[in-house]
Amino acid sequence: RDAMANVVTKHPRVKQMLIQFYRERLLANALRASPLLRALPEADKKALSTSFRPGAYPDGATIIQEGQPSEFVQLVLRGTCAASHRSGERYPDLREGDLFGEVSMLTNGVATATVTALGPVLTLKLSAQDFKARVLQDSAAMLAVKKLAQARLARTAKLDAQTLEEADLVEDTRV
């Protein structure tokens, strides 16, 4: 570490090159880890990697709020996120390589779950415009994203129905 600090002090360009190498390697690994993005052609992955913006969230931070529009599709780079329904039911945790925010992008609507950081979380954020232009233009990626979104929407619909049913039962007991 000390030797590298000396090299970087003497040759500042080395630091820039190391940061660039680290960024490229991290992005390549993240794209390879994502089941939805790994099918993209290499040229598209490279173009996509320049569109990502970093997101850093402390433990307990709300990243996406259910019922609010989501500005980004995010790829979990490091850490774990909890996804929950307004009823309090938890969806499976989101881990490295998982995407979230895609439902809001596909439907041009609001988020169907609240996503919260479980410990420090690093994400790669992709704007709706870049997501649509760079990911949804690929037929295989589009199909994978649609399947994921449909599964998540079906889960949410089931929880919404249960919540509504429970609310009706509460009302019925008061009559």
C-alpha positions as CSV (number, residue, x, y, z in Angstrom):
1,R,0.0,0.0,0.0
2,D,2.8,2.4,0.9
3,A,4.7,1.5,-2.3
4,M,1.6,2.3,-4.3
5,A,1.0,5.5,-2.5
6,N,4.6,6.6,-3.4
7,V,4.1,5.6,-7.1
8,V,0.8,7.6,-7.2
9,T,2.4,10.6,-5.6
10,K,5.3,10.6,-8.1
11,H,3.0,9.7,-11.1
12,P,-0.6,11.1,-10.7
13,R,-1.6,9.6,-14.0
14,V,-1.2,6.1,-12.5
15,K,-3.9,6.8,-10.0
16,Q,-6.3,7.9,-12.8
17,M,-5.4,4.7,-14.7
18,L,-6.0,2.5,-11.7
19,I,-9.4,4.2,-11.0
20,Q,-10.4,3.7,-14.6
21,F,-9.3,0.0,-14.5
22,Y,-11.1,-0.6,-11.3
23,R,-14.3,1.0,-12.7
24,E,-14.2,-1.0,-15.9
25,R,-13.6,-4.2,-14.0
26,L,-16.3,-3.5,-11.5
27,L,-18.8,-2.7,-14.2
28,A,-17.9,-5.8,-16.3
29,N,-18.3,-8.0,-13.3
30,A,-21.7,-6.4,-12.4
31,L,-23.0,-6.8,-15.9
32,R,-21.9,-10.4,-16.0
33,A,-23.5,-11.0,-12.6
34,S,-26.9,-9.7,-13.7
35,P,-29.1,-12.3,-15.3
36,L,-30.9,-9.6,-17.2
37,L,-27.9,-7.8,-18.6
38,R,-25.5,-10.6,-19.2
39,A,-27.2,-11.6,-22.4
40,L,-26.5,-8.2,-24.0
41,P,-23.9,-8.1,-26.8
42,E,-20.5,-6.9,-25.6
43,A,-20.7,-3.7,-27.6
44,D,-24.0,-2.9,-25.9
45,K,-22.5,-3.7,-22.5
46,K,-19.6,-1.4,-23.2
47,A,-22.0,1.4,-24.3
48,L,-24.2,0.8,-21.3
49,S,-21.3,1.0,-18.8
50,T,-20.7,4.7,-19.7
51,S,-24.4,5.4,-18.8
52,F,-24.3,4.1,-15.2
53,R,-24.1,6.5,-12.3
54,P,-23.0,5.4,-8.8
55,G,-25.5,5.3,-5.9
56,A,-24.4,4.9,-2.3
57,Y,-26.9,4.4,0.5
58,P,-26.3,4.0,4.2
59,D,-27.9,1.3,6.3
60,G,-31.7,1.8,6.6
61,A,-31.9,4.3,3.7
62,T,-35.1,4.2,1.6
63,I,-33.9,3.8,-2.0
64,I,-37.3,3.6,-3.7
65,Q,-40.6,4.4,-2.0
66,E,-43.7,2.3,-3.0
67,G,-46.3,4.5,-4.8
68,Q,-43.6,7.0,-6.0
69,P,-42.1,7.2,-9.5
70,S,-38.7,5.7,-9.7
71,E,-36.2,7.8,-11.6
72,F,-33.7,5.0,-12.2
73,V,-33.3,1.3,-12.7
74,Q,-30.7,0.2,-10.3
75,L,-28.3,-2.7,-10.2
76,V,-27.1,-3.8,-6.8
77,L,-23.3,-3.7,-6.9
78,R,-22.5,-4.3,-3.2
79,G,-24.7,-5.1,-0.3
80,T,-28.3,-6.3,0.2
81,C,-31.6,-4.5,0.0
82,A,-35.0,-5.3,1.5
83,A,-38.0,-5.0,-0.8
84,S,-41.4,-4.7,0.9
85,H,-45.1,-4.3,0.2
86,R,-47.1,-1.6,2.0
87,S,-48.8,-4.4,4.0
88,G,-45.4,-5.1,5.6
89,E,-44.8,-8.3,3.7
90,R,-41.3,-8.7,2.5
91,Y,-40.3,-9.8,-1.0
92,P,-37.1,-11.7,-1.5
93,D,-34.0,-9.6,-0.7
94,L,-32.1,-8.0,-3.6
95,R,-28.5,-8.9,-3.8
96,E,-25.5,-8.2,-5.9
97,G,-26.4,-8.4,-9.6
98,D,-30.2,-7.9,-9.0
99,L,-32.1,-5.0,-10.7
100,F,-34.9,-3.0,-9.3
101,G,-37.0,-0.1,-10.5
102,E,-37.7,-1.8,-13.8
103,V,-41.5,-2.1,-13.2
104,S,-41.8,1.7,-12.9
105,M,-39.8,2.1,-16.1
106,L,-41.8,-0.4,-18.1
107,T,-45.2,0.8,-16.9
108,N,-44.2,4.5,-16.8
109,G,-45.9,4.3,-13.4
110,V,-44.9,4.2,-9.8
111,A,-42.8,1.8,-7.8
112,T,-44.7,-1.3,-6.5
113,A,-42.4,-1.9,-3.6
114,T,-40.3,0.0,-1.1
115,V,-36.6,-0.8,-1.4
116,T,-34.4,-0.2,1.7
117,A,-30.7,-0.7,2.3
118,L,-29.8,-3.5,4.7
119,G,-26.4,-2.2,5.6
120,P,-24.3,0.0,3.3
121,V,-25.4,-0.5,-0.3
122,L,-23.7,0.5,-3.6
123,T,-25.8,0.5,-6.8
124,L,-25.3,1.4,-10.4
125,K,-28.1,3.7,-11.5
126,L,-29.4,3.9,-15.0
127,S,-31.8,6.6,-16.2
128,A,-35.1,5.6,-17.7
129,Q,-34.0,7.0,-21.0
130,D,-30.8,5.0,-21.0
131,F,-32.5,1.9,-19.8
132,K,-35.1,2.1,-22.6
133,A,-32.5,3.0,-25.3
134,R,-29.7,0.6,-24.3
135,V,-31.4,-2.4,-22.6
136,L,-35.0,-2.6,-23.9
137,Q,-33.9,-2.4,-27.5
138,D,-32.3,-5.8,-27.2
139,S,-35.0,-8.5,-27.7
140,A,-33.5,-11.0,-25.2
141,A,-32.9,-8.4,-22.5
142,M,-36.4,-7.0,-23.1
143,L,-38.0,-10.4,-22.7
144,A,-36.0,-11.1,-19.5
145,V,-37.0,-7.7,-18.0
146,K,-40.6,-8.3,-18.9
147,K,-40.6,-11.7,-17.3
148,L,-39.1,-10.3,-14.1
149,A,-41.5,-7.4,-14.1
150,Q,-44.5,-9.7,-14.7
151,A,-43.5,-11.9,-11.8
152,R,-43.0,-9.0,-9.5
153,L,-46.4,-7.4,-10.6
154,A,-48.2,-10.8,-10.0
155,R,-46.7,-11.0,-6.5
156,T,-47.8,-7.4,-5.8
157,A,-51.3,-8.0,-7.1
158,K,-51.6,-11.1,-4.9
159,L,-50.5,-9.1,-1.8
160,D,-52.8,-6.2,-2.8
161,A,-55.8,-8.6,-3.0
162,Q,-54.9,-10.1,0.4
163,T,-54.6,-6.7,1.9
164,L,-58.0,-5.7,0.4
165,E,-59.6,-8.9,1.6
166,E,-58.3,-8.3,5.1
167,A,-59.6,-4.8,5.1
168,D,-63.0,-6.0,4.0
169,L,-63.0,-8.5,6.9
170,V,-62.2,-5.8,9.4
171,E,-65.0,-3.7,8.1
172,D,-67.4,-6.6,8.2
173,T,-66.7,-7.3,11.9
174,R,-67.7,-3.7,12.7
175,V,-71.2,-4.0,11.2
